[in-house]
């Protein structure tokens, strides 16, 4: 029998927000609203799908391993040099490659206790120690605490802005003050998966790719605002020498041809992107007002989701299962280290209205039973 390395044998894999094809189990509600994985409920970009449908006959061909056409248009879109961009099978694939490219044996990753859990799972996959600094205040990254936790083993610092699953944002002043203190030999990865939403919701959201630091790599994605989560397409922006190193370790034909075709066309779909962002701005205000009216504590968010802070994990379980039975799928956050929190994505207006109706119904039912 093959001996499985202990760090793999003991690994708890990342648990996605959807429990499988039969998301609602035996409940079989009349209406089903999925607000668990921060997807774009308007669907994928129509221009992206049109381009993909027109080129399905090319799926027998290998994709361009350099993603040259997509990289060219992305360079124009984000105003960043083409040679400083890397495309990947989702931004998580690029993150995974970083452990191969930059972390030698004996090095560790440093992040926050409430940061996106997938990066921590990847660290364990690669047998890299992950040091987690507790959050402070209202579920905020403790940037000073992270600086204090840097030691001789620190090779990578992982920052999520805005953070998933809390939605909190690190401001321009906070991030530049932090980056000024990080030693230049440590790679800082800033995951900006929700940047399109944050930029519309805050005038103080920093574009870390353009700050000029030569040890900072920014991750972004087509999964959220562009609605291409199922095709897996992400990208990295950073200094050319970092991109060059990542290119050496990434899978040759990553991302795939379908993702490249759809991504290229989606970049031109400015009306779809703007509709998605405008909906998020409007619905964020409506939802936060409603949560306050209903007496829920929530974490201020600049992403496309809002996290409710409940009494304890038992109350989270009650709300989760009660909403599920009424046809609303949300996300429990115990696996993220936040057992008393319930994350609810921002969907289309009618979906949000239905969710609020069911949430209020659950709350009233619980009040009557207490």
QUIHU-V174467 format. One record per pair of residues at least 12 apart in sequence whose ideal C-beta (glycine too) atoms are under 6 Angstrom apart, sorted by sequence separation. I is the first residue (numbers start at 1). J is the second residue. D is the distance in whole Angstrom. If there is no record, write none. Layout:
I J D
I J D
This chain:
133 145 4
296 308 5
297 309 4
320 332 5
330 342 6
331 343 4
133 146 5
221 234 4
71 85 5
109 123 5
330 344 5
220 235 6
133 149 5
316 332 6
219 236 6
131 149 6
190 208 4
17 36 4
18 37 6
109 128 6
113 132 4
217 236 6
218 237 5
287 306 6
17 37 4
67 87 4
108 129 4
109 130 5
110 131 5
112 133 6
113 134 5
114 135 5
217 238 4
113 135 6
233 255 5
108 131 6
112 135 6
319 342 6
95 119 6
280 304 5
103 128 5
114 139 6
195 220 6
214 239 5
217 242 6
92 118 6
96 122 5
192 218 6
233 259 4
313 339 4
316 342 5
99 126 4
139 166 4
188 215 6
231 258 6
313 340 6
328 355 5
140 168 5
187 215 6
188 216 5
189 217 5
190 218 5
191 219 5
192 220 5
193 221 5
209 237 4
231 259 4
312 340 5
99 128 6
112 141 5
139 168 6
161 190 6
169 198 6
196 225 4
233 263 5
310 340 5
328 358 5
156 187 5
157 188 5
158 189 5
159 190 5
160 191 4
175 206 5
184 215 5
231 262 6
154 186 6
162 194 5
172 204 5
309 341 6
326 358 4
169 202 6
171 204 5
147 181 5
172 206 4
179 213 5
228 262 6
307 341 5
308 342 5
143 178 4
323 358 6
110 146 6
162 198 5
307 343 5
305 343 5
306 344 6
110 149 6
119 158 5
226 266 5
305 345 5
322 362 4
222 263 5
304 346 5
319 362 6
110 154 5
116 160 5
108 153 4
115 160 5
107 153 6
108 154 6
109 156 5
110 157 5
111 158 4
107 155 3
116 164 5
225 273 6
225 276 5
103 155 5
114 166 6
283 346 5
280 346 6
290 356 5
294 360 6
283 352 5
200 277 5
196 277 6
200 281 6
197 280 5
102 187 5
202 302 5
201 302 4
14 118 5
198 302 4
197 303 5
14 121 5
197 304 5
194 303 4
11 124 5
7 127 4
91 219 4
91 221 5
167 299 6
166 299 5
169 302 5
167 301 3
167 303 4
94 234 6
162 302 5
167 307 6
162 303 5
166 307 6
90 232 4
94 236 5
165 307 6
89 232 5
91 234 3
90 234 5
101 245 5
101 246 5
88 234 5
87 235 5
101 249 5
97 246 5
100 249 4
85 235 6
86 236 4
85 237 6
97 249 5
97 250 5
84 240 5
80 237 5
83 240 5
86 243 5
84 243 6
86 246 5
139 299 5
89 254 5
88 254 6
89 255 5
87 255 5
165 333 5
165 336 5
165 343 5
45 226 5
45 227 6
44 227 4
43 227 6
44 228 6
40 227 4
65 252 5
65 253 6
39 229 5
63 253 5
70 260 5
77 267 5
62 253 6
73 264 6
63 256 6
67 260 6
70 263 5
63 257 4
70 264 5
73 267 5
69 264 6
63 260 6
52 258 6
55 261 5
52 261 5
51 261 5
52 262 5
48 262 4
51 265 4
48 265 5
47 265 5
48 266 4
117 335 6
117 336 5
45 266 4
47 268 6
47 269 4
114 337 6
45 269 4
113 337 5
114 338 6
45 272 5
42 276 6
40 276 6
38 304 6
38 305 5
36 329 5
33 327 6
36 330 6
32 327 5
33 328 5
34 329 5
35 330 6
36 331 5
31 327 5
27 324 6
29 326 6
27 325 5
29 327 3
23 329 6
41 347 4
38 345 5
41 348 5
35 344 5
35 345 4
35 347 5
17 331 5
33 351 5
15 335 5
33 354 6
33 355 6
